[in-house]
C-alpha cells in the first residue's frame, strides 16, 4: 500500500481544514481503504462567532460526500462541547442522537454530519481518520481473526469487538479512550468494521492509517500466495439479459447489471458457502444485502431460492412492523465464474460491483487462511434495517422515469438520433449510440452515455456492438433505429443503381439487421420498445425521391410485420414519421435558402411550411421517441405517428 502524501501539494493548504480535506482525499482515492462514501474524517479547531466569542469546533465529513473527491465543502462544522456532552449520556436513541447532532451544527442548513460525529469528537487529537481497510477487515473476518490481529499488531493497537455504529460505538469508544492502554496506542481497530487513527497533524494521522493498513496487506501476502488470475468468463450475453430481466421482475423495476471481475469456476461453491457468513464490513450490507445469489442452469429458480432465503433472513428478526426490502440480489455468482452486480441506476450498480469485488477478494483470501466468519446475521440485519440507514434510502427521492432502462440508438451522431439519445439520457436511461460517424464518440463519451463506431450495414459488427452493450449494462429495453441517408433527388428514369442500392441498404436492410440482432435481448427486457424513424415520404412521397421514399415505405412495412411478430412477447414496435426537421446537418444555411427561394418564401416561412405554421425540431421528434419508449404508449404497437406540424397530403 502506497503512501500518497505529497509535501508540495500539502503546502498549498492554507488552513487546517484545507489539510484535512487534502489528506481525506488521499484516503478516499485508495479503494483498498474505503469505497463509495465509506469512511469518515474530522478536524478540530477554533473559530470566532459573530459575537466575538471563540468557539471550539469539530469539522466532520458530511453524509453523502465521497472522501476521494470532496473539498472543505464536504465537512460540517459542529459545536465540539455539545458533542462531548452527548457522549456523557448513558443512553440515547438513534433518532435522538441524529437530532442532537443536527442541533450542534453551526450552520443549520449544512448537510448532516456522519453518524460517527460523537466518536470523532471524543479523540483528543486535531485530526482523526476512519477507514474500512480491506486488508484489516479480511484478517478480522477470517477464522481466529482476533488472534491474528493481535499477532500482526501487538499491544500498540487496541482491538475492540464490534458494536453498531452510532451512539453504541460512541459509548464503547469513550471507555476505550479513558483506558490506560490508549496512552500507548497508535491506532484502534474495530473488529469487522474498520480502523481509527489520529494525530496532531494531518500527516501524522494519515501516515498511521497507511502503516496500519499496509501491515495487514503485507501479512496477507506472506501467508497467502497471489490469487490466480481469472480469465473473463465467456457468458452468453443472452443469458446475462435473461438474468437481469428476471432480477428486474423481482425488484419491481428495471435494473442495470454490471460485470464484476470473475473468479475461477472451481471456487464458486466455496465462495457461495463463505458468503453466507457476513460481509467484509457491515456497511456493505446496505449496498449488497447480506449474501449474493448463486446462479446455475435455471436462473429463475435460483432467484426464487434467493428471494425465499432473503425473506427467511428478514423474518428471523421477528420484527412484525418491519417493511422488507424487495427480495432481489444486488450481486450474483454464475456457475462459469462470472459475477454480476445489479442496481436501479448505473451509479448504484457500479457501487454494488465495487463492493462485490472487494468482498470476493476477501473471501478468496480467507478461504486460503482457513475460513471466514464475519458478523452474524442478527448484526447485519440490525444495520441493513437500521432506522438511520433506511432514512438515507428514503432521502434519495424518486428516480427518473427511465432509470434502470438500457437504450440503443442507431444513427445518433447528429440530428434526430442525437436528440433522441439526449432525451432518453435526460430521463434516466443508460444510452449507447451506434453510428459509422466517429463524431458519435465526441458527445457520447462516458459510461452510461457512450458511443460505439460501427457500420450498421455490417451484421457481424452490429451483433458485436449489441453484445458489448449487454455485457456492460445487462440487457436491452429500448431500440431506436434512426440511421438513414438521402441522396440527391433523381427521377426514376435516370436514377443510378448505386444510389438505389445504397438507400435500400442503409434505410431498410440495416434496420432489419439491427432489429434481428436486438430481438434476443429485447425479449428479456423491461417493457421493451422499438421505435423506427420513418419519413413523411411514406404517406406523401415526392417526385425525384424514389429511392428514399421506397426504402422508408419498406421500413414502415418492416415495422408493421415486427409489431405482429413481437407483440406476443410484449415487445412494442412503432414508427415516427418526421418532416421539415431543419436543425440537422443535412440542412445547411445555403440549402435552406435555396429551398426557400424555390417556393418564394423566406427561410423562416419555409421552416414553418405546415398546417400549424410552426417549426419542427429534432427535439420534437425526440419527445415522441420518449413517449413511445416510456409508459405513455404502453398499450400501443404498430402505430405510425407523424411529427410534421400537419401535412394536408398526409391527413
C-alpha positions as CSV (number, residue, x, y, z in Angstrom):
1,X,0.0,0.0,0.0
2,X,1.5,3.3,-1.1
3,X,1.8,6.4,1.0
4,X,0.4,9.1,-1.4
5,X,1.4,12.2,0.7
6,X,3.0,14.9,-1.4
7,X,4.6,17.7,0.5
8,X,4.3,20.1,-2.4
9,X,0.6,19.5,-2.7
10,X,0.1,19.7,1.1
11,X,1.9,23.0,1.2
12,X,-0.9,24.5,-0.9
13,X,-3.2,24.1,2.0
14,X,-3.9,27.4,3.8
15,X,-5.8,26.3,6.8
16,X,-6.0,23.2,8.9
17,X,-9.3,22.4,7.3
18,X,-7.7,22.6,3.9
19,X,-5.1,20.0,5.0
20,X,-8.0,17.9,6.4
21,X,-9.6,17.8,3.0
22,X,-6.3,17.0,1.3
23,X,-5.4,14.0,3.5
24,X,-9.1,12.8,3.3
25,X,-8.8,12.7,-0.5
26,X,-5.7,10.6,-0.2
27,X,-7.6,8.0,1.9
28,X,-10.7,8.2,-0.3
29,X,-8.7,7.6,-3.5
30,X,-7.5,4.2,-2.4
31,X,-10.3,1.7,-2.9
32,X,-8.5,-0.7,-0.5
33,X,-9.2,1.8,2.3
34,X,-12.8,3.0,1.5
35,X,-15.4,2.5,-1.2
36,X,-18.1,4.9,-2.4
37,X,-18.7,7.3,0.5
38,X,-17.4,4.9,3.2
39,X,-15.1,6.1,6.0
40,X,-15.0,9.5,7.6
41,X,-12.6,12.0,8.8
42,X,-12.6,15.1,11.1
43,X,-10.6,18.1,12.2
44,X,-10.8,20.1,15.5
45,X,-10.1,23.8,15.8
46,X,-11.5,27.1,16.9
47,X,-13.3,30.0,15.3
48,X,-14.8,33.3,16.4
49,X,-18.5,33.7,16.1
50,X,-20.3,36.9,15.2
51,X,-20.4,38.0,18.9
52,X,-16.6,37.8,19.2
53,X,-16.6,34.6,21.2
54,X,-14.1,31.9,20.4
55,X,-15.8,28.5,20.0
56,X,-14.3,25.0,20.0
57,X,-15.4,23.4,16.7
58,X,-15.1,20.0,15.1
59,X,-15.5,19.7,11.3
60,X,-16.8,16.2,10.4
61,X,-17.3,14.6,7.0
62,X,-20.9,15.1,6.0
63,X,-23.1,12.3,5.0
64,X,-23.3,11.8,1.2
65,X,-19.9,13.1,0.4
66,X,-17.1,11.0,-1.0
67,X,-13.7,11.2,0.7
68,X,-12.0,10.7,-2.7
69,X,-13.3,13.8,-4.3
70,X,-14.5,16.3,-1.7
71,X,-13.0,19.6,-0.6
72,X,-13.8,21.6,2.5
73,X,-17.4,21.8,1.4
74,X,-17.7,18.2,2.4
75,X,-17.3,19.0,6.1
76,X,-20.0,20.1,8.6
77,X,-18.9,22.3,11.5
78,X,-20.3,21.3,14.9
79,X,-20.1,22.6,18.4
80,X,-17.5,20.4,20.0
81,X,-18.6,20.8,23.7
82,X,-22.1,19.9,22.7
83,X,-20.9,16.6,21.2
84,X,-18.8,15.8,24.2
85,X,-21.7,16.4,26.5
86,X,-23.8,13.9,24.4
87,X,-21.1,11.3,24.9
88,X,-21.6,11.6,28.7
89,X,-25.2,10.4,28.5
90,X,-25.8,6.8,29.4
91,X,-28.4,6.2,26.7
92,X,-29.6,8.0,23.6
93,X,-31.8,6.6,20.9
94,X,-30.5,6.7,17.3
95,X,-33.2,9.2,16.3
96,X,-32.5,11.5,19.3
97,X,-28.7,11.3,18.5
98,X,-29.3,12.5,15.0
99,X,-31.5,15.3,16.2
100,X,-29.0,16.4,18.8
101,X,-26.1,16.4,16.3
102,X,-28.2,18.4,13.9
103,X,-28.7,21.0,16.7
104,X,-25.0,21.2,17.2
105,X,-24.4,22.4,13.6
106,X,-23.1,25.9,13.4
107,X,-24.9,26.3,10.1
108,X,-28.4,24.9,10.4
109,X,-28.6,24.5,6.6
110,X,-25.4,22.4,6.5
111,X,-25.5,18.8,5.4
112,X,-26.0,16.1,8.1
113,X,-22.7,15.1,9.7
114,X,-21.5,11.5,9.8
115,X,-23.3,9.3,12.3
116,X,-19.9,8.8,13.9
117,X,-19.5,12.5,14.7
118,X,-19.6,11.9,18.5
119,X,-16.9,9.2,18.1
120,X,-14.7,11.7,16.3
121,X,-15.3,14.3,19.0
122,X,-14.0,12.1,21.7
123,X,-10.5,11.7,20.4
124,X,-8.0,14.1,22.0
125,X,-6.4,14.9,18.7
126,X,-6.9,17.5,16.0
127,X,-7.1,15.0,13.1
128,X,-9.0,11.7,13.2
129,X,-9.2,9.3,10.3
130,X,-11.6,6.3,9.9
131,X,-11.3,3.7,7.1
132,X,-12.8,0.4,6.2
133,X,-9.5,-1.1,5.1
134,X,-9.9,-4.3,3.1
135,X,-6.7,-6.0,4.4
136,X,-7.5,-5.3,8.0
137,X,-11.1,-6.5,7.6
138,X,-10.1,-9.6,5.7
139,X,-7.9,-10.7,8.6
140,X,-10.6,-9.6,11.1
141,X,-13.2,-11.7,9.4
142,X,-11.0,-14.8,8.9
143,X,-11.1,-17.8,11.3
144,X,-9.4,-16.8,14.6
145,X,-9.4,-13.2,13.3
146,X,-8.9,-11.6,16.8
147,X,-5.9,-13.7,17.5
148,X,-4.4,-12.9,14.0
149,X,-4.9,-9.2,14.5
150,X,-3.1,-9.3,17.8
151,X,-0.3,-11.3,16.2
152,X,0.1,-8.7,13.4
153,X,-0.2,-5.5,15.5
154,X,0.9,-6.3,19.1
155,X,-0.1,-4.2,22.1
156,X,0.2,-0.8,20.5
157,X,-3.0,-1.3,18.5
158,X,-6.3,-1.5,20.5
159,X,-8.7,-4.1,19.2
160,X,-12.3,-3.6,20.1
161,X,-15.3,-6.0,19.5
162,X,-17.9,-4.9,17.0
163,X,-20.8,-2.7,18.1
164,X,-23.3,-1.0,15.9
165,X,-22.2,2.4,14.6
166,X,-23.8,5.5,16.2
167,X,-24.3,6.0,19.9
168,X,-23.4,2.5,20.9
169,X,-20.0,2.9,19.3
170,X,-19.5,6.3,20.9
171,X,-20.0,4.8,24.3
172,X,-17.6,2.0,23.5
173,X,-15.0,4.4,22.2
174,X,-15.4,6.7,25.3
175,X,-14.5,3.8,27.5
176,X,-11.6,2.8,25.3
177,X,-10.1,6.3,25.2
178,X,-10.3,6.6,29.0
179,X,-8.5,3.3,29.5
180,X,-4.7,3.2,30.4
181,X,-4.0,1.3,27.1
182,X,-5.0,4.3,25.0
183,X,-2.0,6.3,26.1
184,X,0.4,3.9,24.3
185,X,-1.9,3.2,21.3
186,X,-1.2,4.2,17.8
187,X,-4.5,3.0,16.3
188,X,-7.8,1.4,17.2
189,X,-9.2,-1.5,15.1
190,X,-12.9,-2.2,15.4
191,X,-13.4,-5.8,14.6
192,X,-15.5,-6.4,11.4
193,X,-15.8,-2.6,11.0
194,X,-12.6,-0.6,10.3
195,X,-9.6,1.4,11.6
196,X,-9.3,4.7,13.5
197,X,-6.1,6.7,13.6
198,X,-5.4,10.1,14.9
199,X,-2.7,12.8,15.1
200,X,-1.9,16.4,15.9
201,X,-1.2,16.9,12.2
202,X,-3.0,15.6,9.2
203,X,0.2,13.8,8.0
204,X,0.7,12.1,11.3
205,X,-2.9,10.6,11.2
206,X,-2.6,9.7,7.5
207,X,0.8,8.1,7.9
208,X,-0.5,6.0,10.8
209,X,-3.5,4.9,8.7
210,X,-1.3,3.8,5.7
211,X,1.1,2.0,8.0
212,X,-1.7,0.1,9.8
213,X,-3.4,-0.9,6.5
214,X,-0.1,-1.8,4.9
215,X,0.9,-4.2,7.7
216,X,-2.3,-6.2,7.2
217,X,-1.7,-6.4,3.4
218,X,1.9,-7.3,3.9
219,X,1.0,-10.0,6.4
220,X,-1.6,-11.4,4.0
221,X,1.0,-11.5,1.2
222,X,3.3,-13.7,3.3
223,X,0.5,-16.1,4.3
224,X,-1.4,-16.4,1.1
225,X,0.0,-17.0,-2.4
226,X,-1.1,-14.5,-5.0
227,X,-4.6,-15.2,-6.1
228,X,-4.7,-16.9,-9.5
229,X,-5.7,-14.7,-12.4
230,X,-9.1,-15.4,-13.8
231,X,-9.9,-15.2,-17.5
232,X,-13.1,-13.4,-18.4
233,X,-16.0,-15.9,-18.4
234,X,-17.5,-16.3,-21.9
235,X,-21.0,-16.0,-20.6
236,X,-23.6,-15.8,-23.4
237,X,-25.0,-12.3,-23.5
238,X,-28.5,-13.7,-23.9
239,X,-28.0,-15.4,-20.5
240,X,-26.9,-12.1,-19.0
241,X,-30.0,-10.4,-20.4
242,X,-32.3,-13.2,-19.1
243,X,-30.8,-13.0,-15.6
244,X,-31.0,-9.2,-15.5
245,X,-34.6,-9.4,-16.7
246,X,-35.5,-11.9,-14.0
247,X,-33.8,-9.7,-11.3
248,X,-35.7,-6.7,-12.6
249,X,-39.1,-8.5,-12.2
250,X,-38.4,-9.4,-8.6
251,X,-37.2,-5.9,-7.9
252,X,-40.3,-4.5,-9.5
253,X,-38.3,-2.1,-11.6
254,X,-35.6,-2.1,-14.3
255,X,-32.1,-2.8,-13.0
256,X,-28.7,-2.1,-14.5
257,X,-26.3,-5.0,-14.3
258,X,-22.5,-4.5,-14.3
259,X,-19.7,-7.1,-14.8
260,X,-17.6,-7.8,-11.7
261,X,-14.1,-9.4,-12.1
262,X,-14.8,-13.1,-12.1
263,X,-13.4,-16.0,-10.2
264,X,-12.3,-19.5,-11.2
265,X,-15.4,-21.6,-11.6
266,X,-13.9,-24.1,-9.3
267,X,-14.1,-21.6,-6.4
268,X,-17.8,-20.7,-6.8
269,X,-19.0,-23.4,-4.3
270,X,-16.6,-22.3,-1.6
271,X,-17.3,-18.6,-2.1
272,X,-21.0,-19.2,-2.1
273,X,-20.7,-21.0,1.2
274,X,-18.4,-18.4,2.8
275,X,-20.5,-15.5,1.7
276,X,-23.3,-16.7,4.0
277,X,-21.2,-15.7,7.0
278,X,-21.1,-11.9,6.7
279,X,-19.9,-9.1,4.5
280,X,-16.4,-7.6,4.6
281,X,-17.7,-4.6,6.6
282,X,-21.2,-4.1,7.9
283,X,-21.7,-1.1,5.6
284,X,-21.6,-3.4,2.7
285,X,-24.9,-5.0,3.7
286,X,-26.6,-1.7,2.8
287,X,-25.2,-1.9,-0.7
288,X,-25.3,-5.6,-1.4
289,X,-27.6,-7.4,1.1
290,X,-26.0,-10.0,3.3
291,X,-25.2,-12.5,0.6
292,X,-25.2,-12.9,-3.2
293,X,-27.4,-15.1,-5.4
294,X,-25.8,-18.2,-6.8
295,X,-27.0,-18.9,-10.4
296,X,-26.9,-22.3,-12.0
297,X,-28.6,-23.5,-15.2
298,X,-32.0,-22.2,-14.2
299,X,-31.7,-18.5,-13.2
300,X,-35.4,-18.0,-12.4
301,X,-35.3,-20.9,-10.0
302,X,-32.1,-19.7,-8.4
303,X,-33.6,-16.2,-7.9
304,X,-36.7,-17.7,-6.4
305,X,-34.4,-19.6,-3.9
306,X,-32.6,-16.3,-3.2
307,X,-35.8,-14.5,-2.6
308,X,-37.0,-17.2,-0.2
309,X,-33.7,-17.2,1.6
310,X,-33.7,-13.5,2.0
311,X,-37.3,-13.4,3.2
312,X,-36.5,-16.0,5.8
313,X,-33.5,-14.0,6.9
314,X,-35.7,-10.9,7.4
315,X,-38.4,-12.9,9.2
316,X,-35.9,-14.3,11.7
317,X,-35.5,-10.8,13.0
318,X,-39.0,-11.2,14.5
319,X,-40.0,-7.5,13.8
320,X,-43.6,-7.6,12.7
321,X,-43.6,-3.8,11.8
322,X,-40.5,-4.0,9.6
323,X,-41.2,-3.5,5.8
324,X,-38.9,-5.9,3.9
325,X,-36.8,-4.6,1.1
326,X,-37.5,-6.2,-2.3
327,X,-36.0,-9.7,-2.2
328,X,-33.8,-9.4,-5.2
329,X,-30.0,-9.8,-5.2
330,X,-27.5,-7.0,-5.6
331,X,-24.9,-9.3,-6.9
332,X,-24.7,-12.9,-8.2
333,X,-22.2,-15.6,-8.8
334,X,-22.6,-17.5,-12.0
335,X,-21.6,-21.1,-12.5
336,X,-19.0,-20.3,-15.1
337,X,-17.2,-17.9,-12.7
338,X,-18.7,-14.7,-14.0
339,X,-20.1,-12.2,-11.4
340,X,-22.7,-9.6,-12.0
341,X,-24.0,-6.7,-9.9
342,X,-27.5,-5.1,-10.0
343,X,-28.7,-1.7,-9.2
344,X,-31.6,0.6,-10.1
345,X,-29.2,3.1,-11.7
346,X,-25.8,2.8,-13.2
347,X,-24.2,4.6,-10.3
348,X,-25.8,2.1,-7.8
349,X,-24.9,-0.9,-10.0
350,X,-21.2,0.4,-10.1
351,X,-21.2,0.7,-6.3
352,X,-22.5,-2.8,-5.9
353,X,-19.9,-4.1,-8.4
354,X,-17.0,-2.5,-6.5
355,X,-18.3,-3.7,-3.1
356,X,-18.8,-7.2,-4.6
357,X,-15.2,-7.2,-5.9
358,X,-13.8,-6.2,-2.5
359,X,-15.8,-9.0,-0.8
360,X,-14.8,-11.6,-3.4
361,X,-11.1,-10.8,-2.9
362,X,-11.5,-11.0,0.9
363,X,-13.5,-14.3,0.7
364,X,-10.9,-15.9,-1.6
365,X,-8.1,-14.9,0.7
366,X,-9.9,-16.0,3.8
367,X,-10.7,-19.4,2.2
368,X,-6.9,-19.9,2.0
369,X,-6.5,-18.8,5.6
370,X,-8.9,-21.5,6.9
371,X,-12.3,-19.9,6.8
372,X,-14.4,-16.8,7.0
373,X,-16.5,-15.5,9.9
374,X,-17.9,-12.1,9.6
375,X,-20.7,-10.6,11.6
376,X,-23.7,-12.9,12.4
377,X,-26.9,-12.2,10.6
378,X,-28.5,-10.5,13.6
379,X,-25.9,-7.8,13.5
380,X,-26.1,-7.5,9.7
381,X,-29.9,-7.3,9.8
382,X,-29.8,-4.7,12.5
383,X,-27.7,-2.5,10.3
384,X,-29.5,-3.2,7.0
385,X,-32.8,-2.2,8.6
386,X,-31.4,0.4,10.9
387,X,-33.7,3.4,11.0
388,X,-30.8,5.7,10.1
389,X,-29.9,3.8,7.0
390,X,-33.5,3.5,6.0
391,X,-33.8,7.2,6.3
392,X,-30.8,7.6,3.9
393,X,-32.6,5.4,1.3
394,X,-35.8,7.4,1.7
395,X,-34.0,10.7,1.3
396,X,-32.7,9.7,-2.1
397,X,-36.1,10.6,-3.6
398,X,-37.8,9.2,-6.7
399,X,-35.7,8.0,-9.6
400,X,-36.1,9.4,-13.2
401,X,-38.8,7.7,-15.2
402,X,-36.4,5.7,-17.4
403,X,-33.9,4.8,-14.6
404,X,-32.6,1.3,-15.0
405,X,-33.6,1.1,-18.6
406,X,-31.0,0.4,-21.4
407,X,-31.4,2.1,-24.7
408,X,-29.6,1.7,-28.0
409,X,-29.9,4.4,-30.7
410,X,-28.8,3.6,-34.2
411,X,-27.6,6.6,-36.2
412,X,-27.1,9.2,-33.5
413,X,-24.0,11.1,-34.3
414,X,-26.2,14.1,-35.3
415,X,-29.7,15.3,-35.8
416,X,-32.8,13.4,-34.8
417,X,-30.7,10.4,-33.5
418,X,-28.6,12.6,-31.3
419,X,-31.6,14.5,-29.9
420,X,-33.3,11.1,-29.2
421,X,-30.2,9.9,-27.3
422,X,-30.1,13.0,-25.2
423,X,-33.8,12.9,-24.4
424,X,-33.6,9.3,-23.2
425,X,-30.5,10.1,-21.2
426,X,-32.2,13.1,-19.6
427,X,-35.0,10.8,-18.4
428,X,-32.6,8.4,-16.7
429,X,-31.8,5.7,-19.3
430,X,-28.4,4.3,-20.0
431,X,-27.9,5.1,-23.7
432,X,-25.5,3.7,-26.2
433,X,-25.2,5.2,-29.7
434,X,-24.2,3.3,-32.8
435,X,-23.0,5.2,-35.8
436,X,-20.4,5.0,-38.5
437,X,-19.6,8.6,-37.9
438,X,-16.7,8.9,-35.3
439,X,-18.4,12.1,-34.0
440,X,-20.7,9.8,-32.0
441,X,-17.8,9.3,-29.6
442,X,-17.3,13.0,-29.1
443,X,-20.6,13.8,-27.4
444,X,-21.4,10.3,-26.1
445,X,-18.2,10.0,-24.1
446,X,-18.8,8.5,-20.7
447,X,-20.1,5.3,-19.1
448,X,-23.9,5.2,-19.4
449,X,-23.9,7.6,-22.3
450,X,-21.4,6.2,-24.8
451,X,-20.9,6.0,-28.5
452,X,-19.7,3.0,-30.5
453,X,-18.4,3.5,-34.0
454,X,-20.0,0.7,-36.1
455,X,-21.1,0.2,-39.7
456,X,-24.8,-0.6,-39.2
457,X,-25.0,-2.4,-42.6
458,X,-22.4,-5.0,-41.3
459,X,-24.5,-7.5,-39.3
460,X,-21.5,-9.1,-37.6
461,X,-20.3,-5.7,-36.3
462,X,-23.8,-4.9,-35.2
463,X,-24.0,-8.2,-33.3
464,X,-20.7,-7.5,-31.6
465,X,-21.8,-4.0,-30.6
466,X,-25.0,-5.2,-29.0
467,X,-23.2,-7.9,-27.2
468,X,-20.9,-5.2,-25.8
469,X,-23.9,-3.2,-24.6
470,X,-25.5,-6.2,-22.9
471,X,-22.2,-7.2,-21.2
472,X,-21.7,-3.7,-20.0
473,X,-25.2,-2.9,-18.8
474,X,-27.1,-6.2,-18.5
475,X,-29.7,-6.0,-21.3
476,X,-31.6,-4.0,-23.8
477,X,-35.0,-2.4,-23.3
478,X,-35.3,0.4,-25.9
479,X,-34.2,0.3,-29.5
480,X,-34.4,3.5,-31.6
481,X,-33.5,2.7,-35.2
482,X,-32.8,6.0,-36.9
483,X,-29.9,5.6,-39.4
484,X,-30.7,6.9,-42.9
485,X,-29.3,8.6,-45.9
486,X,-30.9,10.9,-48.6
487,X,-29.1,11.1,-51.9
488,X,-29.6,14.0,-54.3
489,X,-33.0,13.7,-56.0
490,X,-33.3,12.0,-59.4
491,X,-36.3,10.8,-61.4
492,X,-36.7,7.1,-61.8
493,X,-35.7,7.2,-65.5
494,X,-32.2,8.4,-64.5
495,X,-31.9,7.0,-61.0
496,X,-28.4,5.5,-60.5
497,X,-28.4,1.8,-59.4
498,X,-25.8,2.6,-56.8
499,X,-27.9,5.3,-55.2
500,X,-30.9,3.0,-55.2
501,X,-28.9,0.1,-53.6
502,X,-27.3,2.3,-51.1
503,X,-30.7,3.8,-50.0
504,X,-32.2,0.3,-49.5
505,X,-29.1,-1.0,-47.7
506,X,-28.9,1.9,-45.2
507,X,-32.6,2.9,-44.9
508,X,-34.1,-0.5,-44.8
509,X,-31.8,-3.5,-44.7
510,X,-29.6,-2.1,-41.9
511,X,-32.7,-1.6,-39.7
512,X,-33.7,-5.3,-40.3
513,X,-30.2,-6.4,-39.2
514,X,-30.2,-4.3,-36.1
515,X,-33.7,-5.5,-35.1
516,X,-32.8,-9.1,-35.8
517,X,-29.7,-8.9,-33.5
518,X,-31.6,-7.0,-30.9
519,X,-34.7,-9.2,-30.5
520,X,-32.9,-12.0,-28.4
521,X,-32.1,-9.3,-25.9
522,X,-35.3,-7.3,-26.1
523,X,-37.4,-10.3,-25.2
524,X,-35.8,-10.3,-21.8
525,X,-36.0,-6.5,-21.5
526,X,-38.2,-4.4,-19.2
527,X,-41.2,-3.0,-21.1
528,X,-39.3,-3.4,-24.3
529,X,-40.0,-0.9,-27.1
530,X,-38.7,-0.4,-30.6
531,X,-39.0,2.9,-32.4
532,X,-38.2,3.3,-36.1
533,X,-37.7,6.7,-37.6
534,X,-39.5,6.8,-40.9
535,X,-40.5,9.8,-43.0
536,X,-43.4,11.8,-44.2
537,X,-42.5,10.4,-47.7
538,X,-44.1,7.1,-46.7
539,X,-47.6,8.7,-46.9
540,X,-46.8,11.6,-49.1
541,X,-43.9,10.8,-51.5
542,X,-42.3,13.4,-53.7
543,X,-41.1,13.2,-57.3
544,X,-37.4,12.6,-57.6
545,X,-37.2,10.7,-54.3
546,X,-38.0,7.2,-55.3
547,X,-35.0,5.5,-53.5
548,X,-35.6,7.3,-50.3
549,X,-39.4,7.0,-50.4
550,X,-39.4,3.3,-51.2
551,X,-36.8,2.5,-48.6
552,X,-38.8,4.4,-45.9
553,X,-42.0,2.7,-47.0
554,X,-40.3,-0.7,-46.7
555,X,-39.1,0.3,-43.3
556,X,-42.6,1.1,-42.3
557,X,-43.8,-2.3,-43.6
558,X,-41.0,-3.9,-41.6
559,X,-42.2,-2.2,-38.5
560,X,-45.8,-3.4,-39.0
561,X,-44.7,-7.0,-39.5
562,X,-42.3,-6.8,-36.5
563,X,-45.2,-5.4,-34.4
564,X,-47.3,-8.5,-35.4
565,X,-44.5,-10.9,-34.6
566,X,-43.2,-9.4,-31.4
567,X,-46.5,-8.4,-29.7
568,X,-46.9,-11.9,-28.1
569,X,-43.6,-11.3,-26.3
570,X,-44.6,-7.9,-25.0
571,X,-42.3,-6.0,-27.4
572,X,-43.9,-2.9,-28.7
573,X,-42.8,-1.7,-32.2
574,X,-43.9,1.7,-33.6
575,X,-42.8,4.3,-36.1
576,X,-42.4,8.1,-36.2
577,X,-42.7,10.0,-39.5
578,X,-41.0,13.4,-39.2
579,X,-41.0,16.1,-41.8
580,X,-39.5,19.5,-42.1
581,X,-36.8,19.0,-39.4
582,X,-34.3,21.5,-40.4
583,X,-31.9,21.6,-37.4
584,X,-29.8,18.8,-38.7
585,X,-26.5,18.6,-40.6
586,X,-28.4,17.8,-43.8
587,X,-29.9,21.3,-43.9
588,X,-27.1,23.8,-44.2
589,X,-27.9,27.5,-44.3
590,X,-27.3,27.5,-48.0
591,X,-29.6,24.5,-48.7
592,X,-32.3,26.2,-46.6
593,X,-32.0,29.4,-48.5
594,X,-32.1,27.7,-51.9
595,X,-35.2,25.7,-51.0
596,X,-37.0,28.7,-49.6
597,X,-36.3,30.7,-52.8
598,X,-37.8,27.9,-54.8
599,X,-41.1,28.4,-53.0
600,X,-40.9,32.2,-52.9
601,X,-40.6,32.1,-49.1
602,X,-38.2,33.4,-46.5
603,X,-36.2,30.9,-44.6
604,X,-38.4,31.4,-41.5
605,X,-41.6,30.9,-43.6
606,X,-40.2,27.8,-45.2
607,X,-39.3,26.2,-41.9
608,X,-43.0,26.7,-40.8
609,X,-44.5,25.5,-44.1
610,X,-47.0,23.1,-42.4
611,X,-50.6,23.3,-41.3
612,X,-49.8,24.5,-37.8
613,X,-47.4,27.1,-39.2
614,X,-44.7,26.1,-36.6
615,X,-41.2,24.9,-36.9
616,X,-40.5,21.2,-36.2
617,X,-37.2,20.4,-34.4
618,X,-35.2,17.3,-33.6
619,X,-36.2,17.7,-30.0
620,X,-39.9,17.5,-31.1
621,X,-39.2,14.1,-32.7
622,X,-37.1,13.1,-29.6
623,X,-40.0,13.8,-27.3
624,X,-42.2,11.5,-29.4
625,X,-39.5,8.8,-29.2
626,X,-39.5,9.0,-25.4
627,X,-43.3,8.8,-25.3
628,X,-43.2,5.6,-27.3
629,X,-40.4,4.2,-25.2
630,X,-41.8,5.0,-21.7
631,X,-45.2,4.1,-20.3
632,X,-47.1,6.9,-22.2
633,X,-48.0,4.5,-25.0
634,X,-47.5,1.2,-23.1
635,X,-50.6,-0.3,-24.8
636,X,-49.7,0.8,-28.4
637,X,-47.9,-1.1,-31.0
638,X,-47.8,-1.0,-34.8
639,X,-48.6,2.8,-34.8
640,X,-47.3,5.4,-37.2
641,X,-47.1,8.9,-35.6
642,X,-46.4,12.0,-37.7
643,X,-44.3,14.7,-36.3
644,X,-44.6,17.3,-39.0
645,X,-46.7,20.2,-37.9
646,X,-49.6,18.8,-40.0
647,X,-49.4,18.0,-43.7
648,X,-52.5,18.1,-45.8
649,X,-51.3,15.4,-48.1
650,X,-50.8,13.1,-45.1
651,X,-54.0,14.0,-43.4
